Amino acid sequence: MDSLLDLLITLISLVFLSILGLIGGVAIPGLFLAAAAPWLDKLRPLRPKR
């Protein structure tokens, strides 16, 4: 019974860590990219200025 409880705790921890990894790997860099977009557009614009 103890090993089953240990397995359940491990699975819950892995799910929690995967959610944190998803936030850390996708959401946070996306926020920085949105903040840096005006400077990135000055370096290499997508369209030439008219």
C-alpha positions in Angstrom: 0.0 0.0 0.0 2.9 2.4 0.8 4.4 1.9 -2.7 1.1 2.7 -4.3 0.9 6.0 -2.3 4.5 6.8 -3.2 3.7 6.2 -6.9 0.6 8.5 -6.6 2.7 11.3 -5.0 5.3 10.9 -7.7 2.8 11.2 -10.4 1.2 14.3 -8.9 4.7 15.9 -8.5 5.5 15.1 -12.1 2.3 16.7 -13.3 2.9 19.8 -11.2 6.5 20.1 -12.5 5.4 19.7 -16.1 2.9 22.6 -15.7 5.7 24.7 -14.2 8.0 23.8 -17.0 5.3 24.7 -19.6 4.9 28.1 -17.9 8.6 28.7 -17.6 9.4 27.5 -21.2 6.5 29.1 -23.1 4.6 31.8 -21.3 7.5 33.8 -19.7 9.6 34.0 -22.9 6.5 35.0 -24.8 6.0 37.9 -22.4 9.6 39.1 -22.9 9.3 38.7 -26.7 6.1 40.9 -26.7 8.0 43.5 -24.7 11.0 43.4 -27.0 9.0 43.5 -30.2 9.4 47.2 -30.9 13.2 47.0 -30.6 13.3 43.9 -32.7 11.3 45.6 -35.4 13.9 48.4 -35.5 16.7 46.0 -36.0 15.1 44.0 -38.8 11.7 45.3 -40.0 9.4 42.9 -41.8 8.3 45.5 -44.4 10.3 48.4 -45.7 9.2 51.8 -44.4 7.4 54.0 -46.9 
